[in-house]
């Protein structure tokens, strides 16, 4: 898909889209982190309750392909971005209200929480998918890795700023204070996103509704066309396996540090900062080098994706060694290296995703992007379950916690190696022009 130079996004516009992603992240971090803690600590609910609610918000994102198809058919992404943010903000505010209700009316509160987290997943799916589609259509191919890094760094900044400011305003905790803080964050985030995205796409955007009879207008046909493309299908499998490996260690790294290496609660909590610092470094490195080299050699998206996955596997092997060696192993350095590797491959994968979105049938970008977003959502939903469940099983079989956790880290290392092999077989160079692909698809479905 070739985008006219006049229609390509300027860097100021990319930063504005980053503000949208930061606003999205601000609401998500409140609902999946702050409300999670309040339910477990202040309300003394079983941890499985917020766990299931967060899992629900991922499960709802299986609708991402259908949501992406909406922007394909309508020819514009902006209404889906703004509408999705409105749904997300409403879901965030209702989630806070539900948390307050649970204290006095548990059944009603949990029922409202289920509806609220469903809206959160729907809003994230609609706005997040359409935002990526807009970037895929309008960012210069040579700058996609850097643009992805910019937007994702701003999202992480949204996490950090919201968690810091909201955390300060919530002390001392009270239900009224929770409603005021969450409601204000949701309203401000929606307003920021709506203002930031206004005017970027133009009156009809860069992709008006297709008049090409070969372009599938029905969602089922559009999804079938996306899945029939071997490259898109292979990349979907890569996204699922790599994100499964990426997320499986989230819930077990801190317990591992405490049980095996003797870290205090404060020390293990600070590990998250070490790891995310590495992620930021990896994102910046991949984005800067990828943009400067413009897809050649070390700057290629595929090279960074494969290399990042292999480096992640090596870092996971380092965690396996930490389980055997103990406190003498350079554990924090290994966690930082894991973050760098994860950040590098994830940004390169997002850049590849943006590139591949336009290499199929015309006006099928939203479905393809949604397909990969759904694969990521499923992987994240299963990742925590895989990591915690596998570690529990390993500890039943092995007396020492170090080797038990090491088995899980080794499994994740294998998944990263498998991801690297799959990524090495994903080509982002389209051998057949998109128009010819449309003709071929139409011929195969004629009659």
SEROPA-713935 format. One record per residue (C-alpha): residue in three letters; x, y, z. Coordinates in steps of 0.5 Angstrom, whole numbers, padded with zeros to 4 digits, always signed. Each point is the difference from the previous one (the first is absolute). Layout:
ALAXYZ/...
This chain:
UNK+0000+0000+0000/UNK+0003+0007-0002/UNK-0002+0006+0004/UNK+0001+0007-0004/UNK+0005+0004+0003/UNK-0005+0005+0001/UNK-0004-0004+0004/UNK+0006-0003+0005/UNK+0000+0002+0007/UNK+0005+0005+0003/UNK+0003-0001+0006/UNK-0004+0005+0004/UNK-0006-0004-0002/UNK+0003-0007+0002/UNK+0001+0003+0007/UNK-0007+0002+0000/UNK-0002-0007-0001/UNK+0005-0002+0005/UNK-0004+0005+0005/UNK-0006-0005-0002/UNK+0003-0006+0002/UNK+0003+0003+0006/UNK-0008+0002+0002/UNK-0002-0007-0001/UNK+0006-0003+0004/UNK-0002+0005+0006/UNK-0007-0003+0000/UNK+0003-0007-0001/UNK+0005+0001+0006/UNK-0005+0002+0005/UNK-0005-0006-0002/UNK+0005-0005+0000/UNK+0004+0002+0005/UNK-0002+0005+0005/UNK-0007-0003+0001/UNK+0003-0007+0000/UNK+0004+0002+0006/UNK-0007+0003+0004/UNK-0004-0006-0002/UNK+0005-0005+0004/UNK+0003+0005+0005/UNK-0005+0004+0002/UNK-0006-0004-0001/UNK+0003-0007+0001/UNK-0003-0003-0006/UNK+0004-0006-0003/UNK+0005+0001-0005/UNK-0004-0004-0005/UNK-0005+0005+0000/UNK+0004+0006-0003/UNK+0004-0005-0004/UNK-0006-0003-0003/UNK-0003+0008-0002/UNK+0007+0001-0003/UNK+0000-0006-0004/UNK-0007+0002-0002/UNK+0002+0006-0003/UNK+0005-0004-0004/UNK-0005-0005-0002/UNK-0004+0006-0003/UNK+0005+0002-0004/UNK-0001-0006-0005/UNK-0005+0005-0003/UNK+0006+0004-0003/UNK+0000-0003-0007/UNK-0007+0002+0000/UNK+0001+0007+0002/UNK+0006+0001-0005/UNK-0005-0002-0005/UNK-0005+0005+0002/UNK+0006+0005-0002/UNK+0001-0003-0006/UNK-0007+0000-0003/UNK-0001+0007+0003/UNK+0007+0003-0003/UNK+0002+0004+0006/UNK+0003-0002+0007/UNK-0001+0006+0004/UNK-0008-0001+0002/UNK+0003-0007+0002/UNK+0005+0003+0004/UNK-0004+0005+0003/UNK-0006-0004+0001/UNK+0005-0006+0003/UNK+0003+0005+0005/UNK-0007+0002+0002/UNK-0002-0007+0002/UNK+0006-0001+0003/UNK-0001+0006+0005/UNK-0007-0002+0001/UNK+0003-0007+0002/UNK+0005+0003+0004/UNK-0004+0005+0004/UNK-0005-0006+0001/UNK+0005-0005+0003/UNK+0002+0005+0005/UNK-0008+0001+0002/UNK+0000-0008+0000/UNK+0006+0000+0005/UNK-0004+0004+0005/UNK-0006-0004-0001/UNK+0003-0006+0002/UNK+0001+0002+0007/UNK-0007+0001+0001/UNK-0004-0004-0005/UNK+0005-0005-0003/UNK-0004-0004-0005/UNK-0002+0007-0003/UNK+0007+0002+0000/UNK+0003-0006-0003/UNK-0006+0000-0005/UNK+0002+0007-0002/UNK+0007-0001+0000/UNK-0001-0006-0005/UNK-0004+0005-0005/UNK+0006+0005+0001/UNK+0006-0004-0001/UNK-0004-0002-0006/UNK-0001+0007-0003/UNK+0008+0001+0002/UNK+0002-0006-0005/UNK-0005+0003-0005/UNK+0003+0007+0000/UNK+0007-0002+0000/UNK-0001-0005-0006/UNK-0004+0006-0004/UNK+0005+0005+0002/UNK+0006-0004+0000/UNK-0001-0003-0006/UNK-0002+0006-0004/UNK+0006+0004+0002/UNK+0005-0005-0003/UNK-0004-0001-0006/UNK+0000+0008-0001/UNK+0008-0001+0001/UNK+0001-0005-0004/UNK-0004+0004-0006/UNK+0004+0006+0001/UNK+0007-0001+0003/UNK+0005+0000-0005/UNK+0003-0007+0000/UNK+0007+0002+0002/UNK-0002+0003+0006/UNK-0005-0005+0003/UNK+0004-0003+0005/UNK+0002+0007+0003/UNK-0007+0002-0001/UNK-0002-0006+0004/UNK+0005+0001+0005/UNK-0002+0007+0001/UNK-0008-0002+0001/UNK+0002-0006+0005/UNK+0005+0005+0004/UNK-0006+0005+0001/UNK-0005-0006+0002/UNK+0005-0002+0005/UNK+0001+0007+0002/UNK-0007+0000+0001/UNK+0000-0006+0005/UNK+0006+0003+0004/UNK-0004+0007+0001/UNK-0007-0002+0001/UNK+0003-0005+0005/UNK+0004+0005+0004/UNK-0005+0006+0000/UNK-0006-0005+0001/UNK+0004-0004+0006/UNK+0001+0007+0003/UNK-0007+0003+0000/UNK-0003-0007+0002/UNK+0004+0001+0007/UNK-0004-0001+0005/UNK-0004-0005-0003/UNK-0008+0001+0000/UNK-0005-0002-0005/UNK-0002+0007-0002/UNK+0007+0002-0001/UNK+0001-0006-0005/UNK-0006+0002-0004/UNK+0002+0007-0001/UNK+0007-0002-0002/UNK-0002-0005-0005/UNK-0006+0004-0002/UNK+0005+0006-0002/UNK+0005-0005-0003/UNK-0005-0003-0005/UNK-0003+0007-0002/UNK+0007+0003-0001/UNK+0003-0006-0004/UNK-0006+0000-0004/UNK+0000+0008-0001/UNK+0008-0001-0002/UNK-0001-0005-0005/UNK-0006+0003-0003/UNK+0004+0007-0001/UNK+0006-0004-0002/UNK-0003-0004-0006/UNK-0004+0006-0002/UNK+0002+0002-0008/UNK+0006-0005+0000/UNK-0004-0005-0005/UNK-0004+0005-0004/UNK-0007+0000-0002/UNK+0000-0007-0003/UNK+0007-0002+0002/UNK+0005-0003-0005/UNK-0005-0006-0001/UNK-0007+0001-0003/UNK-0004-0006+0000/UNK+0002-0004-0006/UNK-0004+0000-0007/UNK+0004-0006-0002/UNK-0005-0006+0000/UNK+0006-0005+0002/UNK+0001+0003+0007/UNK-0004-0004+0004/UNK-0006+0004+0004/UNK-0003-0005+0004/UNK+0004-0002+0007/UNK+0001-0007-0001/UNK+0003+0000-0007/UNK+0004+0006+0002/UNK+0003-0005+0006/UNK+0000-0006-0005/UNK+0005+0004-0004/UNK+0004+0003+0005/UNK+0001-0007+0003/UNK+0001-0003-0007/UNK+0006+0004-0001/UNK+0006-0004+0002/UNK+0004+0006+0003/UNK-0005+0002+0004/UNK-0002-0006+0003/UNK+0007-0002+0001/UNK+0001+0007+0004/UNK-0006-0001+0004/UNK+0003-0007+0002/UNK+0006+0004+0002/UNK-0003+0006+0004/UNK-0004-0006+0004/UNK+0006-0004+0002/UNK+0005+0006+0001/UNK-0005+0004+0004/UNK-0002-0006+0004/UNK+0008-0001+0002/UNK+0000+0008+0001/UNK-0006+0000+0005/UNK+0001-0007+0004/UNK+0006+0002+0004/UNK-0004+0007+0003/UNK-0003-0004+0006/UNK+0005-0004+0002/UNK+0007+0004-0001/UNK-0002+0004+0007/UNK-0001-0007+0004/UNK+0006-0003-0003/UNK+0004+0006+0002/UNK-0003-0001+0007/UNK+0000-0007+0001/UNK+0007-0002-0003/UNK+0004+0006+0000/UNK-0003+0003+0007/UNK-0002+0007-0003/UNK-0004+0004+0005/UNK-0007+0002-0002/UNK+0003+0007-0002/UNK+0006-0003-0004/UNK-0005-0005-0004/UNK-0005+0006-0001/UNK+0006+0004-0003/UNK+0002-0005-0005/UNK-0006+0002-0004/UNK+0003+0007-0001/UNK+0007-0004-0002/UNK-0004-0004-0005/UNK-0004+0006-0003/UNK+0006+0004+0000/UNK+0003-0005-0005/UNK-0006+0000-0004/UNK+0001+0007-0001/UNK+0007+0000-0002/UNK-0002-0006-0005/UNK-0005+0004-0003/UNK+0004+0006-0001/UNK+0006-0004-0003/UNK-0005-0004-0005/UNK-0003+0006-0002/UNK+0006+0005-0001/UNK+0004-0005-0004/UNK-0006-0003-0004/UNK-0002+0007-0002/UNK+0007+0002-0001/UNK+0002-0006-0004/UNK-0006+0000-0004/UNK-0001-0008+0000/UNK+0007-0002-0002/UNK+0004-0005+0004/UNK+0000+0001+0007/UNK-0006+0005-0001/UNK-0005-0004-0003/UNK-0006-0002+0004/UNK+0001-0007-0001/UNK+0007+0000+0002/UNK-0002+0004+0007/UNK-0006-0005+0001/UNK+0004-0006-0001/UNK+0006+0002+0004/UNK-0005+0003+0005/UNK-0003-0007+0001/UNK+0006-0003+0000/UNK+0003+0005+0005/UNK-0006-0001+0005/UNK+0001-0008-0001/UNK+0007+0001+0003/UNK-0002+0005+0005/UNK-0005-0006+0003/UNK+0005-0005+0000/UNK+0004+0005+0004/UNK-0006+0000+0005/UNK+0000-0008+0000/UNK+0008+0001+0002/UNK-0002+0005+0005/UNK-0005-0006+0003/UNK+0006-0004+0001/UNK+0006+0004+0002/UNK-0004+0005+0005/UNK+0002+0006+0002/UNK+0006+0000-0003/UNK-0003+0001-0007/UNK+0000+0007-0003/UNK-0008+0000+0001/UNK-0002+0007-0001/UNK+0005+0001-0006/UNK-0004-0006-0003/UNK-0007+0003+0001/UNK+0003+0006-0003/UNK+0002-0004-0006/UNK-0006-0003-0001/UNK-0004+0006+0000/UNK+0005+0003-0006/UNK-0001-0006-0004/UNK-0008+0000+0001/UNK+0000+0007-0001/UNK+0004-0001-0007/UNK-0004-0005-0003/UNK-0007+0002+0002/UNK+0001+0007-0003/UNK+0003-0003-0006/UNK-0006-0005+0000/UNK-0005+0006+0000/UNK+0004+0003-0006/UNK-0001-0006-0004/UNK-0007-0001+0002/UNK-0001+0007-0003/UNK+0004-0002-0006/UNK-0004-0006-0001/UNK-0007+0003+0001/UNK+0000+0003-0007/UNK+0003-0005-0004/UNK-0006-0004+0000/UNK-0007+0001-0004/UNK-0002+0008+0000/UNK-0004+0002+0005/UNK+0002-0006+0005/UNK+0005+0003+0004/UNK-0005+0001+0006/UNK-0002-0008+0000/UNK+0008-0002+0000/UNK+0002+0005+0005/UNK-0006-0002+0004/UNK+0002-0008-0001/UNK+0007+0002+0003/UNK-0003+0004+0006/UNK-0005-0006+0001/UNK+0006-0005+0000/UNK+0004+0005+0005/UNK-0006+0000+0005/UNK-0001-0007+0000/UNK+0007-0001+0002/UNK+0000+0005+0005/UNK-0006-0003+0003/UNK+0003-0007+0000/UNK+0007+0002+0002/UNK-0001+0001+0007/UNK-0004-0006+0001/UNK+0006-0004-0004/UNK+0006+0003+0005/UNK-0004-0001+0006/UNK-0003-0006-0001/UNK+0007-0003-0003/UNK+0004+0002+0006/UNK-0005-0003+0005/UNK+0000-0007-0004/UNK+0008+0001+0000/UNK+0000+0001+0008/UNK-0004-0006+0001/UNK+0005-0004-0004/UNK+0006+0003+0002/UNK+0002+0001+0008/UNK+0004+0007-0002/UNK-0003+0006-0002/UNK+0006+0002-0004/UNK+0000-0006-0005/UNK-0008+0000+0000/UNK+0000+0008-0003/UNK+0006-0002-0004/UNK-0005-0005-0004/UNK-0005+0005-0001/UNK+0005+0005-0003/UNK+0003-0005-0004/UNK-0006-0001-0003/UNK-0001+0007-0002/UNK+0007+0000-0003/UNK-0002-0005-0005/UNK-0006+0004-0001/UNK+0004+0006-0002/UNK+0005-0005-0005/UNK-0007-0003-0003/UNK-0002+0008-0001/UNK+0007+0002-0003/UNK-0001-0006-0005/UNK-0007+0002-0002/UNK+0002+0007-0001/UNK+0006-0002-0004/UNK-0005-0002-0005/UNK-0004+0006+0000/UNK+0001+0004-0006/UNK-0002+0007+0000/UNK+0002+0001-0008/UNK-0007-0001-0004/UNK+0002-0004-0006/UNK-0007+0001-0003/UNK-0003+0007+0000/UNK-0006+0001+0004/UNK-0005+0001-0006/UNK+0002-0007-0003/UNK-0001-0003+0007/UNK-0007+0003-0001/UNK-0001-0003-0007/UNK+0002-0007+0002/UNK-0004+0000+0007/UNK-0006+0002-0005/UNK+0001-0005-0005/UNK+0001-0005+0006/UNK-0007+0002+0003/UNK-0003+0001-0007/UNK-0007-0004-0001/
